[in-house]
């Protein structure tokens, strides 16, 4: 298995969390992608146990804009 620096793992974890915050599930493929991203977040989080658990905060204005197209 490859060895990653702490910074690289933190960056990957940030990217996974950004993808999770943007993902909207509309079909089975989206649900599979959501499950894969959640698994990746768990695995990356296990590599950095000292990192505080983060929560995804949705921005209402962005959600409203996305809904209107």
LUMBA-587918 format. One record per atom (N, C-alpha, C): residue number from 1; residue in three letters; x, y, z. Coordinates in Angstrom, 3 decimals. Each point is the difference from the previous one (the first is absolute). Example, Ala and Ser with C-alpha at 12.3 -4.5 7.8 and 13.67 -1.06 7.14 Angstrom:
! LUMBA-587918
+-----+-----+----------+----------+----------+
!   n ! res !     east !    north !       up !
+-----+-----+----------+----------+----------+
!   1 ! ALA !   13.190 !   -5.690 !    7.800 !
!   1 ! ALA !   -0.890 !    1.190 !    0.000 !
!   1 ! ALA !    0.900 !    1.200 !    0.000 !
!   2 ! SER !   -0.350 !    1.050 !   -0.720 !
!   2 ! SER !    0.820 !    1.190 !    0.060 !
!   2 ! SER !   -0.770 !    1.090 !    0.730 !
+-----+-----+----------+----------+----------+
END
This chain:
! LUMBA-587918
+-----+-----+----------+----------+----------+
!   n ! res !     east !    north !       up !
+-----+-----+----------+----------+----------+
!   1 ! UNK !    0.839 !   -1.178 !    0.000 !
!   1 ! UNK !   -0.839 !    1.178 !    0.000 !
!   1 ! UNK !    0.886 !    1.244 !    0.000 !
!   2 ! UNK !   -0.439 !    1.020 !   -0.681 !
!   2 ! UNK !    0.759 !    1.246 !   -0.092 !
!   2 ! UNK !   -0.018 !    0.734 !    1.327 !
!   3 ! UNK !    1.050 !    0.762 !    0.211 !
!   3 ! UNK !    0.099 !    0.799 !    1.215 !
!   3 ! UNK !   -0.264 !    1.459 !   -0.359 !
!   4 ! UNK !   -0.900 !    0.638 !    0.726 !
!   4 ! UNK !   -0.352 !    1.390 !   -0.253 !
!   4 ! UNK !    0.394 !    0.853 !    1.190 !
!   5 ! UNK !    0.370 !    1.240 !   -0.277 !
!   5 ! UNK !    0.304 !    0.921 !    1.083 !
!   5 ! UNK !   -1.316 !    0.414 !    0.677 !
!   6 ! UNK !    0.127 !    0.515 !    1.203 !
!   6 ! UNK !   -1.178 !    0.456 !    0.741 !
!   6 ! UNK !   -0.738 !    1.067 !   -0.798 !
!   7 ! UNK !    0.744 !    0.904 !   -0.603 !
!   7 ! UNK !   -0.622 !    1.075 !   -0.771 !
!   7 ! UNK !   -0.770 !   -0.553 !   -1.203 !
!   8 ! UNK !    0.562 !   -0.996 !   -0.674 !
!   8 ! UNK !   -0.683 !   -0.598 !   -1.149 !
!   8 ! UNK !   -1.304 !   -0.660 !    0.419 !
!   9 ! UNK !    0.020 !   -0.717 !    1.114 !
!   9 ! UNK !   -1.218 !   -0.654 !    0.488 !
!   9 ! UNK !   -1.039 !    1.046 !    0.382 !
!  10 ! UNK !    0.429 !    1.089 !    0.650 !
!  10 ! UNK !   -0.937 !    1.071 !    0.362 !
!  10 ! UNK !   -0.608 !    0.634 !   -1.244 !
!  11 ! UNK !    0.812 !    0.194 !   -1.037 !
!  11 ! UNK !   -0.498 !    0.580 !   -1.246 !
!  11 ! UNK !   -1.009 !   -0.926 !   -0.668 !
!  12 ! UNK !    0.312 !   -1.284 !   -0.045 !
!  12 ! UNK !   -0.938 !   -0.972 !   -0.578 !
!  12 ! UNK !   -1.308 !   -0.032 !    0.786 !
!  13 ! UNK !    0.110 !    0.038 !    1.316 !
!  13 ! UNK !   -1.195 !   -0.002 !    0.840 !
!  13 ! UNK !   -0.834 !    1.253 !   -0.250 !
!  14 ! UNK !    0.647 !    1.144 !   -0.132 !
!  14 ! UNK !   -0.720 !    1.242 !   -0.312 !
!  14 ! UNK !   -0.724 !   -0.115 !   -1.339 !
!  15 ! UNK !    0.668 !   -0.556 !   -0.994 !
!  15 ! UNK !   -0.624 !   -0.144 !   -1.321 !
!  15 ! UNK !   -1.196 !   -0.946 !    0.039 !
!  16 ! UNK !    0.124 !   -1.092 !    0.732 !
!  16 ! UNK !   -1.122 !   -0.937 !    0.134 !
!  16 ! UNK !   -1.178 !    0.693 !    0.684 !
!  17 ! UNK !    0.277 !    0.774 !    1.037 !
!  17 ! UNK !   -1.074 !    0.694 !    0.708 !
!  17 ! UNK !   -0.651 !    1.058 !   -0.882 !
!  18 ! UNK !    0.774 !    0.666 !   -0.836 !
!  18 ! UNK !   -0.577 !    0.963 !   -0.946 !
!  18 ! UNK !   -0.908 !   -0.717 !   -0.988 !
!  19 ! UNK !    0.459 !   -1.135 !   -0.508 !
!  19 ! UNK !   -0.829 !   -0.766 !   -0.939 !
!  19 ! UNK !   -1.291 !   -0.469 !    0.667 !
!  20 ! UNK !    0.101 !   -0.442 !    1.252 !
!  20 ! UNK !   -1.202 !   -0.425 !    0.729 !
!  20 ! UNK !   -0.977 !    1.150 !    0.178 !
!  21 ! UNK !    0.518 !    1.191 !    0.242 !
!  21 ! UNK !   -0.894 !    1.137 !    0.223 !
!  21 ! UNK !   -0.709 !    0.435 !   -1.277 !
!  22 ! UNK !    0.587 !   -0.317 !   -1.149 !
!  22 ! UNK !   -0.579 !    0.411 !   -1.282 !
!  22 ! UNK !   -0.893 !   -1.064 !   -0.632 !
!  23 ! UNK !    0.135 !   -1.228 !    0.444 !
!  23 ! UNK !   -0.702 !   -1.110 !   -0.645 !
!  23 ! UNK !   -1.488 !    0.008 !    0.318 !
!  24 ! UNK !   -0.785 !   -0.109 !   -1.039 !
!  24 ! UNK !   -1.444 !   -0.166 !    0.156 !
!  24 ! UNK !   -0.363 !   -1.359 !   -0.577 !
!  25 ! UNK !   -0.709 !   -0.774 !    0.778 !
!  25 ! UNK !   -0.330 !   -1.360 !   -0.419 !
!  25 ! UNK !   -1.334 !    0.016 !   -0.752 !
!  26 ! UNK !    0.082 !   -0.388 !   -1.277 !
!  26 ! UNK !   -1.190 !   -0.077 !   -0.838 !
!  26 ! UNK !   -0.288 !   -1.419 !   -0.474 !
!  27 ! UNK !    1.033 !   -0.833 !   -0.036 !
!  27 ! UNK !   -0.199 !   -1.359 !   -0.495 !
!  27 ! UNK !    0.940 !   -0.967 !    0.714 !
!  28 ! UNK !   -0.041 !   -1.239 !   -0.423 !
!  28 ! UNK !    0.788 !   -1.055 !    0.634 !
!  28 ! UNK !    1.501 !    0.256 !   -0.131 !
!  29 ! UNK !    0.430 !    0.505 !   -1.146 !
!  29 ! UNK !    1.421 !    0.299 !   -0.187 !
!  29 ! UNK !    0.472 !    1.077 !    0.969 !
!  30 ! UNK !   -0.831 !    1.012 !    0.224 !
!  30 ! UNK !    0.339 !    1.048 !    0.960 !
!  30 ! UNK !    0.093 !   -0.572 !    1.420 !
!  31 ! UNK !   -0.898 !   -0.920 !    0.324 !
!  31 ! UNK !    0.021 !   -0.620 !    1.325 !
!  31 ! UNK !    1.273 !   -0.832 !    0.188 !
!  32 ! UNK !    0.438 !   -0.679 !   -1.060 !
!  32 ! UNK !    1.243 !   -0.767 !    0.063 !
!  32 ! UNK !    1.192 !    0.934 !    0.185 !
!  33 ! UNK !   -0.013 !    1.118 !   -0.708 !
!  33 ! UNK !    1.079 !    0.981 !    0.142 !
!  33 ! UNK !    0.024 !    0.569 !    1.416 !
!  34 ! UNK !   -1.169 !    0.269 !    0.565 !
!  34 ! UNK !   -0.089 !    0.495 !    1.371 !
!  34 ! UNK !    0.601 !   -1.017 !    0.975 !
!  35 ! UNK !   -0.351 !   -1.259 !   -0.170 !
!  35 ! UNK !    0.523 !   -1.044 !    0.877 !
!  35 ! UNK !    1.518 !   -0.113 !   -0.123 !
!  36 ! UNK !    0.511 !    0.097 !   -1.227 !
!  36 ! UNK !    1.449 !   -0.095 !   -0.208 !
!  36 ! UNK !    0.723 !    1.181 !    0.641 !
!  37 ! UNK !   -0.573 !    1.197 !   -0.118 !
!  37 ! UNK !    0.608 !    1.185 !    0.605 !
!  37 ! UNK !   -0.035 !   -0.071 !    1.526 !
!  38 ! UNK !   -1.102 !   -0.495 !    0.555 !
!  38 ! UNK !   -0.076 !   -0.144 !    1.457 !
!  38 ! UNK !    1.015 !   -1.017 !    0.502 !
!  39 ! UNK !    0.191 !   -1.082 !   -0.748 !
!  39 ! UNK !    1.007 !   -0.995 !    0.364 !
!  39 ! UNK !    1.400 !    0.603 !   -0.079 !
!  40 ! UNK !    0.260 !    0.768 !   -1.039 !
!  40 ! UNK !    1.302 !    0.659 !   -0.137 !
!  40 ! UNK !    0.248 !    0.958 !    1.162 !
!  41 ! UNK !   -1.050 !    0.723 !    0.409 !
!  41 ! UNK !    0.145 !    0.919 !    1.134 !
!  41 ! UNK !    0.329 !   -0.771 !    1.275 !
!  42 ! UNK !   -0.666 !   -1.134 !    0.221 !
!  42 ! UNK !    0.288 !   -0.810 !    1.187 !
!  42 ! UNK !    1.440 !   -0.521 !   -0.027 !
!  43 ! UNK !    0.435 !   -0.501 !   -1.159 !
!  43 ! UNK !    1.344 !   -0.555 !   -0.105 !
!  43 ! UNK !    1.066 !    1.081 !    0.179 !
!  44 ! UNK !   -0.202 !    1.156 !   -0.619 !
!  44 ! UNK !    0.963 !    1.090 !    0.160 !
!  44 ! UNK !   -0.009 !    0.522 !    1.434 !
!  45 ! UNK !   -1.182 !    0.050 !    0.604 !
!  45 ! UNK !   -0.095 !    0.442 !    1.387 !
!  45 ! UNK !    0.703 !   -0.954 !    0.947 !
!  46 ! UNK !    0.014 !   -1.278 !   -0.336 !
!  46 ! UNK !    0.682 !   -0.988 !    0.843 !
!  46 ! UNK !    1.516 !    0.173 !   -0.054 !
!  47 ! UNK !    0.488 !    0.533 !   -1.097 !
!  47 ! UNK !    1.435 !    0.249 !   -0.125 !
!  47 ! UNK !    0.412 !    1.163 !    0.897 !
!  48 ! UNK !   -0.917 !    0.967 !    0.173 !
!  48 ! UNK !    0.278 !    1.186 !    0.829 !
!  48 ! UNK !   -0.953 !    0.036 !    1.191 !
!  49 ! UNK !    0.189 !   -0.865 !    0.966 !
!  49 ! UNK !   -0.953 !   -0.057 !    1.124 !
!  49 ! UNK !   -0.008 !    1.263 !    0.859 !
!  50 ! UNK !    1.081 !    0.804 !   -0.041 !
!  50 ! UNK !    0.033 !    1.202 !    0.827 !
!  50 ! UNK !   -0.808 !    1.151 !   -0.598 !
!  51 ! UNK !   -0.404 !   -0.141 !   -1.256 !
!  51 ! UNK !   -0.783 !    1.054 !   -0.639 !
!  51 ! UNK !   -1.415 !   -0.012 !    0.559 !
!  52 ! UNK !   -0.505 !    1.175 !    0.309 !
!  52 ! UNK !   -1.358 !    0.119 !    0.524 !
!  52 ! UNK !   -1.002 !   -0.351 !   -1.088 !
!  53 ! UNK !   -1.074 !   -0.622 !    0.411 !
!  53 ! UNK !   -1.063 !   -0.317 !   -0.947 !
!  53 ! UNK !   -0.602 !    1.299 !   -0.507 !
!  54 ! UNK !   -0.201 !    0.076 !   -1.288 !
!  54 ! UNK !   -0.572 !    1.207 !   -0.572 !
!  54 ! UNK !   -1.436 !   -0.250 !   -0.411 !
!  55 ! UNK !   -0.724 !    1.063 !   -0.080 !
!  55 ! UNK !   -1.364 !   -0.110 !   -0.474 !
!  55 ! UNK !   -0.135 !    0.826 !   -1.268 !
!  56 ! UNK !   -0.846 !   -0.438 !   -0.874 !
!  56 ! UNK !   -0.213 !    0.689 !   -1.256 !
!  56 ! UNK !   -1.106 !    1.026 !    0.209 !
!  57 ! UNK !    0.318 !    1.239 !   -0.326 !
!  57 ! UNK !   -0.953 !    1.085 !    0.167 !
!  57 ! UNK !   -0.459 !    0.435 !   -1.376 !
!  58 ! UNK !   -1.280 !   -0.058 !   -0.224 !
!  58 ! UNK !   -0.539 !    0.433 !   -1.278 !
!  58 ! UNK !   -0.292 !    1.484 !    0.047 !
!  59 ! UNK !    0.228 !    0.667 !   -1.107 !
!  59 ! UNK !   -0.249 !    1.425 !   -0.094 !
!  59 ! UNK !   -1.351 !    0.215 !   -0.678 !
!  60 ! UNK !   -0.972 !    0.558 !    0.742 !
!  60 ! UNK !   -1.354 !    0.169 !   -0.540 !
!  60 ! UNK !   -0.045 !    0.767 !   -1.318 !
!  61 ! UNK !    0.789 !    1.041 !   -0.142 !
!  61 ! UNK !   -0.027 !    0.778 !   -1.243 !
!  61 ! UNK !    0.454 !   -0.846 !   -1.180 !
!  62 ! UNK !    1.038 !   -0.809 !    0.203 !
!  62 ! UNK !    0.484 !   -0.866 !   -1.071 !
!  62 ! UNK !   -1.041 !   -1.055 !   -0.352 !
!  63 ! UNK !   -0.656 !   -0.537 !    1.007 !
!  63 ! UNK !   -1.038 !   -0.998 !   -0.243 !
!  63 ! UNK !   -1.167 !    0.625 !   -0.769 !
!  64 ! UNK !   -0.388 !    1.218 !    0.352 !
!  64 ! UNK !   -1.107 !    0.670 !   -0.685 !
!  64 ! UNK !    0.363 !    0.277 !   -1.454 !
!  65 ! UNK !    1.226 !    0.445 !   -0.217 !
!  65 ! UNK !    0.452 !    0.281 !   -1.366 !
!  65 ! UNK !    0.047 !   -1.285 !   -0.824 !
!  66 ! UNK !    0.468 !   -1.084 !    0.582 !
!  66 ! UNK !    0.060 !   -1.270 !   -0.709 !
!  66 ! UNK !   -1.399 !   -0.492 !   -0.342 !
!  67 ! UNK !   -0.952 !    0.229 !    0.891 !
!  67 ! UNK !   -1.373 !   -0.464 !   -0.241 !
!  67 ! UNK !   -0.666 !    0.752 !   -1.150 !
!  68 ! UNK !    0.348 !    1.266 !   -0.169 !
!  68 ! UNK !   -0.629 !    0.799 !   -1.049 !
!  68 ! UNK !    0.702 !   -0.161 !   -1.340 !
!  69 ! UNK !    1.147 !   -0.647 !    0.009 !
!  69 ! UNK !    0.680 !   -0.300 !   -1.240 !
!  69 ! UNK !    0.971 !    1.031 !   -0.339 !
+-----+-----+----------+----------+----------+
END
